């Protein structure tokens, strides 16, 4: 108890009836019944209904008081009549008869109502984020975020991890996204970089002899915004372990995620033991390395069918001979869907930039036949081969796409999601986790045709070092893995390359000579030369975890002070210009492009 409140606004119950109390909070709503004024008083914990009679000398003043004004009230707790009990709030059986009130914080005219569920433009919401955060839904999201982080931290301690903090001012990295750079006043012409992740530092912690590390780490990347990614700053559960293999990391993370999602959501988990799906299998079956396993639709490759002489679909046959592939999606028991359903999917595909999706339905009278625009191009034998390869049955429909592999993966992945939504196949009350494993170590740059790292350059390649065929770098797989939930990547991780000679070799394939590696990764490469243990880790995104638990589609709904799409903080007017004196101190001058 202090001078502002004897109770919070979610605390009073029928046991308090007859007591004199005082509360403080924001005026959430007012209802004026002429002789009686009802006020919903809100604080962080909940709402208490307060009433004041017209006979009270404070009535007219309180009647004129702006919503969201902070006030203190005192009075007596009484029972509500049975017909006025509000079961939607914890204090719904009582109300407070106001005797006195005092304004603690005046409120100007609101640019957006706090009590409304109406959606407002992002610009308004972010400029007045302190008001937006008062709104019930987002307020609860931020509280959830705090509870989730606290729970995760405790779970990590239980699993024997120690929490350490790594530097915020560090060196720029040549890999990954763009760095945020910070000029050094004491070292003119040189710059710090804000860490994209504590990658090198957490590996150095393992080299230092610590066995299990974690932190709730801020990360900074100068990249474009997406629904599941904030520009600028985000947080991740960064963890690393020594003397581990891939499965050891999986076991720790699976236990943590299962416990967290069971604790904070009523949705079911599709798997307590997460499936392992190879990168190649994921691209083939789902068209993506971020598969949504709630979706039962599977993509099948049927390219070889179009090499048959009894298939006369010449458009696809010519494309296949030129190097394209054909993949299809089977939809169960859909032959009786109206023509408009199939045409809608075909038109949608064209709107995505594809040539469309061919389709037919499988039917049987005396023999198997195909009905639809392209059904006539397949013989009975060819159809039976397709059915055998895809497990399609009579009554099913098949959508077909033909293109080069990259383009084909993109359109079939999108089509898989689109068709599933049209058929209402996705259970929104499920979390479906999986591991995507066996990523290629390298890939070929489409613009330059040069070999580059496909993922984390510090990952350990699979196989014994003396048996790896470095002459075929695109065939080398890494102990690199992603954790995915409902089509959203939560994190990438890897077993790390702790062998300097092997690291030099892999970097040379990607075009880095020894001098470049020594310069860019001097701290890391030097440390690995002084007895480094095998180690590995991962860093699940805190923001994405909370987004899933809160059932939100946009990460900004679970972030306290997010930036807009242009990486601007509208509330604090950042980024901002700095004056000449500051530039001079930093030995900098500006020359902006016109």
GIDASUL-V591398 format. One record per residue. D_LAST is the distance of its C-alpha to the last C-alpha in Angstrom with 2 decimals. Layout:
BEGIN
d_last: {D_LAST D_LAST}
END
This chain:
BEGIN
d_last: {60.66 58.82 58.45 55.82 57.58 60.83 59.46 56.17 55.56 56.76 59.87 62.58 65.32 68.76 70.27 68.44 70.06 71.69 69.60 67.58 63.99 60.62 57.22 53.59 50.59 48.23 49.56 48.66 50.56 53.05 55.82 57.79 61.30 62.47 64.97 63.20 59.60 58.38 55.49 53.98 53.06 50.60 49.70 48.41 51.78 52.66 53.95 57.11 58.32 59.41 61.46 62.36 65.11 64.81 67.63 65.44 64.09 60.64 60.42 58.59 56.06 55.32 55.16 52.26 50.35 46.91 46.46 44.90 46.46 48.02 51.75 54.93 58.10 61.68 64.68 67.21 66.71 68.66 69.21 67.54 69.89 70.22 68.50 65.40 64.88 61.31 61.44 57.65 57.34 59.40 60.57 61.58 65.29 64.95 63.23 62.98 64.63 62.47 64.44 61.68 57.92 55.26 51.51 49.75 46.16 45.12 42.62 40.33 39.98 38.63 35.30 36.98 40.67 41.57 44.87 43.57 42.91 40.54 37.13 34.09 30.41 28.75 26.39 29.54 31.42 28.86 28.09 31.85 32.74 35.63 37.19 36.44 38.26 41.34 41.76 44.75 43.32 40.28 42.38 44.89 42.26 41.11 44.78 45.39 42.57 44.25 47.63 46.40 44.81 48.03 50.15 48.18 48.40 52.17 52.61 50.91 53.25 56.19 55.19 55.31 51.62 50.42 47.21 44.93 41.44 38.97 36.11 32.79 31.07 31.44 29.92 27.26 28.75 27.77 29.22 28.43 25.33 22.29 23.32 22.29 22.06 23.53 23.23 26.66 27.50 30.78 29.41 26.29 23.82 25.51 24.76 26.97 26.33 27.67 30.29 29.69 33.48 36.24 37.12 37.97 39.46 41.83 43.06 43.63 45.67 47.90 48.29 49.29 52.31 51.43 52.54 50.66 47.38 45.22 42.65 40.67 37.43 33.92 31.38 27.61 25.42 21.71 22.41 22.18 24.79 27.95 31.11 32.85 30.04 28.13 24.61 24.62 28.27 31.61 35.19 37.67 41.29 40.97 44.33 45.84 49.47 51.43 54.17 53.19 52.84 50.70 53.38 53.70 50.10 50.70 53.82 52.15 49.17 51.38 53.74 50.95 49.24 52.59 53.70 50.42 50.22 53.92 53.63 50.77 51.15 54.03 52.61 54.58 53.54 54.13 54.81 55.95 55.76 52.40 52.51 51.09 49.23 47.99 44.42 45.80 48.21 45.58 43.32 46.39 48.08 45.11 42.16 40.27 40.60 40.40 43.56 44.81 48.53 49.51 48.91 52.09 50.64 50.55 48.84 51.18 50.60 52.96 51.55 55.00 56.50 54.61 56.34 59.66 61.38 62.42 58.83 57.70 54.15 52.80 49.09 49.07 51.52 49.29 46.24 48.40 49.61 45.97 45.31 44.43 46.26 47.93 48.01 49.65 50.08 53.57 54.07 57.58 59.92 57.43 59.29 60.27 56.73 55.98 54.15 51.29 50.63 50.13 48.14 45.81 45.06 44.60 42.15 40.24 39.92 38.53 35.96 34.86 34.19 37.62 40.25 42.36 45.30 48.70 51.64 55.41 58.10 61.15 64.47 68.10 71.09 73.41 70.62 66.96 64.58 60.93 59.94 56.54 54.35 54.57 57.93 59.85 58.23 60.01 63.70 65.82 65.80 62.01 61.66 64.12 62.13 58.94 60.93 62.32 58.96 57.20 60.23 59.70 62.74 64.15 62.34 58.96 55.87 53.54 49.86 48.64 45.30 44.72 41.61 40.31 40.85 37.34 36.85 40.47 40.14 37.21 38.96 42.38 41.02 39.40 42.55 44.79 43.11 43.00 46.65 47.80 46.23 47.74 51.11 50.75 51.53 49.49 51.33 48.86 51.43 51.15 49.06 49.16 48.09 48.06 47.09 45.16 46.28 46.42 42.74 42.05 40.99 38.59 36.82 35.23 31.47 31.04 28.08 29.43 33.14 33.37 35.54 33.88 35.24 35.58 35.80 36.57 36.98 39.63 41.97 45.45 46.32 49.48 52.67 54.27 51.99 54.51 54.74 51.04 50.20 47.00 47.19 46.26 43.41 42.53 46.07 45.78 45.81 44.73 46.27 43.15 43.57 41.89 43.51 42.87 44.11 44.09 41.31 39.07 38.51 39.49 39.08 39.12 41.53 43.39 46.22 44.51 44.95 46.78 47.89 45.71 47.09 46.34 42.82 42.13 43.55 41.42 38.20 39.13 39.36 35.77 34.68 34.87 37.23 39.37 37.23 34.13 36.22 37.75 34.41 32.70 35.86 37.94 39.34 40.31 41.77 43.67 45.17 46.29 48.28 50.52 52.30 50.13 51.86 51.05 48.77 46.60 44.87 42.51 40.18 40.59 37.86 39.21 36.82 37.87 41.53 41.46 39.57 42.44 45.11 43.70 43.50 39.85 37.38 34.23 33.86 32.29 35.76 37.25 34.53 34.93 31.36 29.03 25.29 23.91 22.46 18.96 20.65 20.65 23.79 24.00 27.16 26.01 22.35 21.22 18.83 18.22 16.51 18.78 19.73 19.62 23.26 22.77 20.05 22.44 25.30 23.51 22.60 18.88 15.77 12.20 9.24 6.33 3.78 0.00}
END
